[in-house]
Amino acid sequence: MPNIISVANLSKNYASGYRALKNVDLDIRRGEILALLGPNGAGKTTLISCICGILNLSEGTVLVDGHDIVKDFRAARSLIGLVPQELTTDAFETVWATVSFSRGLFGKPANPAHIEKVLKDLSLWDKKDNKLITLSGGMKRRVLIAKALSHEPQILFLDEPTAGVDVNLRHDMWQLVRSLRESGVTIILTTHYIDEAEEMADRIGVINKGEIILIEDKSELMRKLGKKLLTLQLERPLDSIPAELAAYNLSLSSDGSQLIYTYENDGERVTIISLLNALSEGGIAFKDIQTTQSSLENIFVNLIKDEQ
């Protein structure tokens, strides 16, 4: 799949001496959903702002569908829709007026049919004549997305799009993002909700202390880093793990009622069978067996912990 955004050796330094981004290299594929995860202050918003041309680059280059964000700003920026983290809106404008005005800012001719479709897709049509000051926080968030989509961008950046919104609105936004991707729009989102990334993203990027520490297809990431646990509920508690089972690197629950075996892929089936045989030979009976797999949240927490 060809890249629609290419970031090379991107750094952002402030006058105070703080280095917010450090030699970031990132390629974003056309038509994908990329989720950027990272703790507060990791550089997620700074990276988006640099790619969108809102912040000046200290070093490096950003190409948006071949257009340099510095040398050919207007062409590059016209391809991008941005939904910022902050709820900044023109309080006394109507929904219709503010979304239509956003389209005009990009030099696009008036297209009431497109504005109507965007508002209907975002369940804003019945609010089109309402002033923004009268809307709830969730509705204002929808208006920000409508503004970002008003000029029919090929790329949509969503910076914490569901922060502080209710569960229903989160699921509505997920549905909208999927439909946009199906229409060919490339989506880049930052989120604190790891279930959001796990639900929607094609690829996961993890940023920490201004550096991309990992970027991987979600399924491959889960396969490589998502450990699996085999938990055996014992018939009788153990005081300790028998010496003959030491080779399996088992752990014992604090009350001695569970033996836990950690493994990394389906290729360990033979080892699991061997373990069960060893338990039988040692007279250790179990009444139940369960398997679980690490979630993306476990993987993320461990990655960040390793970088501390």
Secondary structure, DSSP 4 states (H G I P E B T S, - for coil): --EEEEEEEEEEE-TTS-EEEEEEEEEEETT-EEEEE--TTSSHHHHHHHHTTSS--SEEEEEETTEETTTTHHHHHHTEEEE-SS----TTSBHHHHHHHHHHHTTPPP-HHHHHHHHHHTT-GGGTTSBGGGS-HHHHHHHHHHHHHTT--SEEEEESTTTT--HHHHHHHHHHHHHHHHTT-EEEEE-S-HHHHHHH-SEEEEEETTEEEEEEEHHHHHHHH--EEEEEEESS--SS--GGGGGG--EE-TTS-EEEEEESSGGGHHHHHHHHHHHHHTT--EEEEEEEE--HHHHHHHHHHHH-
